[in-house]
Structures are given as C-alpha cells and as structure tokens.
C-alpha cells in the first residue's frame, strides 16, 4: 500500500504475472474451430444437424411446444429427441 493505514485496514495484493492472464474457453474454441481440422469437423456438424430438426418438425408434427415452463419444455424436447434417436437405431438394425 502506498500509505500505511490510519486505522486497521486490509492489505490487498495482486499478481501481475502471466498466470493471471488465463485464456477463456471461448478463445480456446475459436482457435480450435479456425484450425484446418476444426473447420472440417465443424462443417460436418453443421451439415448433419439440419435433418434432425426437419424430421422432428415435419414428420413428428412438432411445430410448437405444448407445455409451459422451462423444465417441462426441456422434458418435452428431450422426449422428441429420444424418439428420433430410437428410430435411427431401429432403422440401422434393420
């Protein structure tokens, strides 16, 4: 501290070394996605997720959620996803 405390005070100490400057998870993910391998994987991910939403909305008829509240909506969405995955497993077996 620049001046000694007049009464009882707290002393705070900050380290200005490199260990305090941690890279955030977002920055780590940006580096991964910008690499050539990451771009290939990410482009595959973007291509294969669209049919899932199309199947659930068109074939299953889920245009909007019928329940209210976040926990109920999450449960309803997970049930639709579960049905979709079970159908994929069934088609893969036959």
C-alpha positions in Angstrom: 0.0 0.0 0.0 1.2 3.5 -0.8 0.2 4.9 2.6 0.1 3.0 5.8 -3.5 2.6 7.1 -4.6 5.1 9.7 -6.7 2.5 11.5 -6.9 -1.2 10.9 -7.2 -1.8 7.2 -6.9 -4.6 4.7 -3.9 -5.1 2.5 -4.6 -6.4 -1.0 -2.0 -7.8 -3.2 -2.4 -8.5 -7.0 -0.1 -10.6 -9.1 0.7 -9.2 -12.5 2.3 -12.3 -13.9 1.2 -14.5 -16.8 -0.7 -17.0 -14.6 -3.4 -14.4 -14.0 -4.0 -13.9 -17.7 -5.8 -17.2 -18.5 -7.3 -17.8 -21.9 -11.0 -18.1 -21.8 -12.9 -21.2 -23.1 -14.3 -19.1 -25.9 -10.9 -18.1 -27.1 -9.7 -21.7 -26.9 -12.7 -22.8 -29.0 -12.1 -20.1 -31.6 -8.5 -21.4 -32.0 -9.8 -25.0 -32.4 -12.5 -24.0 -35.0 -10.1 -21.8 -37.0 -7.7 -24.7 -37.5 -8.0 -26.7 -40.7 -9.1 -29.8 -38.8 -11.6 -27.8 -36.8 -13.1 -26.3 -39.9 -13.6 -29.8 -41.5 -15.3 -31.1 -38.3 -17.4 -28.0 -37.8 -18.7 -28.1 -41.4 -19.7 -31.7 -40.9 -21.6 -30.8 -37.7 -23.5 -28.0 -39.5 -24.5 -30.3 -42.3 -25.8 -33.2 -40.3 -27.9 -31.3 -37.7 -30.4 -29.8 -40.1 -32.2 -33.1 -41.0 -32.8 -33.8 -37.3 -34.8 -30.6 -36.9 -36.6 -31.2 -40.2 -37.6 -34.7 -39.2 -38.8 -33.6 -35.7 -40.8 -30.6 -37.1 -42.2 -32.1 -40.3 -42.5 -35.9 -39.7 -43.3 -35.8 -36.0 -45.5 -32.7 -36.3 -43.9 -30.7 -33.6 -44.4 -27.1 -34.9 -44.6 -25.7 -31.4 -44.2 -26.9 -27.9 -47.4 -27.6 -26.0 -46.2 -27.3 -22.4 -45.2 -24.2 -20.4 -42.2 -23.7 -18.2 -38.6 -24.4 -18.9 -38.3 -27.7 -17.2 -41.5 -29.1 -18.9 -40.4 -27.7 -22.3 -36.9 -29.3 -21.9 -38.5 -32.6 -21.0 -40.8 -32.5 -24.0 -37.9 -31.6 -26.3 -35.8 -34.4 -24.9 -38.7 -36.9 -25.5 -38.9 -35.9 -29.1 -35.1 -36.2 -29.5 -35.3 -39.6 -27.7 -37.9 -40.8 -30.2 -35.8 -39.6 -33.1 -32.7 -41.4 -31.8 -34.7 -44.7 -31.2 -36.0 -44.5 -34.8 -32.4 -44.1 -36.0 -31.3 -47.1 -34.1 -34.3 -49.1 -35.3 -33.5 -48.2 -38.9 -29.8 -49.1 -38.5 -30.6 -52.5 -37.1 -33.0 -53.4 -40.0 
